[in-house]
């Protein structure tokens, strides 16, 4: 019986420690097929910024992007958590909070960009970044 307990203890210890999940591959700029996991979403070439922050635990699956608009869903966090993260983060990065408190869409402007954070019917947040005119 003690040998069985020792074997079980060894198996339990062997299963602990280390990272059980391999790191997720990062999406390349302008990618519309790969998912991005981590602290920042890579922006396409030619934009005023190279990456856009993601909330802790947030992932950004495939985006829609062209020369003037990037739009992606933030999974892994609910909309209110995403809005709270962006309300705390974006003003510190030079974006002014310009949304009407009565509307469900959070809006920020600055650094040549307009940013909308809104609810998707899936419970995730949708981030849409548009280059400002002029």
C-alpha positions as CSV (number, residue, x, y, z in Angstrom):
1,X,0.0,0.0,0.0
2,X,2.8,2.5,0.8
3,X,4.3,1.9,-2.7
4,X,0.9,2.7,-4.3
5,X,0.7,5.9,-2.3
6,X,4.3,6.8,-3.4
7,X,3.5,6.1,-7.0
8,X,0.3,8.3,-6.8
9,X,2.3,11.1,-5.2
10,X,5.0,11.0,-8.0
11,X,2.3,11.1,-10.7
12,X,0.5,14.0,-9.0
13,X,3.8,15.9,-8.7
14,X,4.8,15.2,-12.3
15,X,1.5,16.6,-13.5
16,X,2.0,19.9,-11.6
17,X,4.2,22.7,-12.6
18,X,5.1,24.0,-16.0
19,X,2.7,25.6,-18.5
20,X,0.0,23.2,-19.5
21,X,-0.8,25.2,-22.6
22,X,1.6,26.1,-25.4
23,X,1.8,29.8,-26.2
24,X,-0.7,31.0,-28.8
25,X,0.8,32.1,-32.1
26,X,0.7,35.8,-32.6
27,X,-1.2,37.2,-35.6
28,X,0.8,39.2,-38.0
29,X,-0.1,42.8,-38.8
30,X,-3.2,43.0,-41.0
31,X,-3.9,39.3,-40.5
32,X,-7.6,38.4,-40.9
33,X,-7.3,34.7,-40.1
34,X,-5.2,34.3,-36.9
35,X,-6.3,34.9,-33.3
36,X,-4.2,37.2,-31.1
37,X,-3.8,36.5,-27.4
38,X,-1.9,38.7,-25.1
39,X,-1.6,42.3,-23.9
40,X,-1.8,43.9,-27.3
41,X,-3.4,43.5,-30.7
42,X,-1.0,44.1,-33.7
43,X,-2.2,46.9,-36.0
44,X,-1.7,46.8,-39.7
45,X,1.3,48.6,-41.3
46,X,0.7,52.3,-42.0
47,X,-1.3,53.0,-38.9
48,X,-0.4,55.7,-36.3
49,X,0.2,52.9,-33.7
50,X,1.8,49.5,-34.0
51,X,-0.4,47.8,-31.4
52,X,-3.6,48.3,-29.5
53,X,-4.0,47.2,-25.8
54,X,-6.2,44.2,-25.0
55,X,-7.8,43.7,-21.5
56,X,-6.2,41.1,-19.3
57,X,-7.5,37.7,-20.4
58,X,-8.8,39.1,-23.6
59,X,-8.2,37.6,-27.0
60,X,-8.8,39.1,-30.4
61,X,-9.9,36.6,-33.1
62,X,-9.8,37.4,-36.8
63,X,-10.2,41.1,-37.5
64,X,-11.6,43.1,-40.4
65,X,-9.1,45.7,-41.6
66,X,-8.6,48.1,-44.5
67,X,-6.7,51.4,-44.9
68,X,-9.0,53.4,-42.7
69,X,-10.8,50.9,-40.3
70,X,-9.7,48.0,-38.0
71,X,-12.5,46.2,-36.2
72,X,-12.1,43.2,-33.9
73,X,-14.0,41.3,-31.2
74,X,-12.5,41.0,-27.8
75,X,-13.3,37.5,-26.4
76,X,-12.4,36.2,-22.9
77,X,-13.8,39.2,-21.0
78,X,-17.4,40.6,-20.9
79,X,-18.2,43.9,-22.4
80,X,-18.4,45.8,-19.2
81,X,-14.9,44.6,-18.1
82,X,-13.5,45.6,-21.5
83,X,-15.2,49.0,-21.3
84,X,-13.7,49.5,-17.8
85,X,-10.3,48.5,-19.0
86,X,-10.4,50.9,-21.9
87,X,-11.8,53.7,-19.7
88,X,-8.8,53.4,-17.5
89,X,-6.2,52.7,-20.2
90,X,-6.9,54.8,-23.2
91,X,-6.9,58.3,-21.5
92,X,-3.4,57.4,-20.2
93,X,-2.3,56.8,-23.8
94,X,-3.6,60.2,-25.0
95,X,-7.1,59.3,-26.1
96,X,-9.9,61.6,-24.8
97,X,-13.1,60.0,-23.6
98,X,-15.8,61.6,-25.9
99,X,-18.8,59.4,-25.5
100,X,-22.2,60.3,-24.2
101,X,-22.8,58.6,-20.8
102,X,-26.3,57.8,-21.9
103,X,-25.1,55.7,-24.9
104,X,-23.9,52.1,-24.7
105,X,-21.0,52.8,-27.0
106,X,-17.8,54.1,-25.4
107,X,-16.0,56.6,-27.7
108,X,-12.4,57.9,-27.6
109,X,-10.4,60.2,-29.9
110,X,-6.8,61.1,-30.1
111,X,-3.5,60.5,-31.9
112,X,-5.3,60.6,-35.3
113,X,-7.8,57.9,-34.3
114,X,-11.4,57.4,-33.3
115,X,-12.1,54.4,-31.2
116,X,-15.5,52.8,-30.4
117,X,-16.0,50.1,-27.8
118,X,-19.4,48.5,-28.0
119,X,-21.4,45.4,-27.0
120,X,-21.8,42.5,-29.4
121,X,-24.8,40.3,-29.0
122,X,-22.4,37.5,-28.0
123,X,-21.5,39.3,-24.8
124,X,-18.1,40.2,-26.1
125,X,-16.9,43.7,-26.9
126,X,-16.3,45.0,-30.4
127,X,-13.5,47.5,-30.8
128,X,-13.5,49.6,-34.0
129,X,-10.6,51.9,-34.7
130,X,-10.9,54.5,-37.5
131,X,-8.3,56.9,-38.8
132,X,-9.5,60.5,-38.3
133,X,-9.8,62.8,-41.2
134,X,-7.1,65.3,-41.7
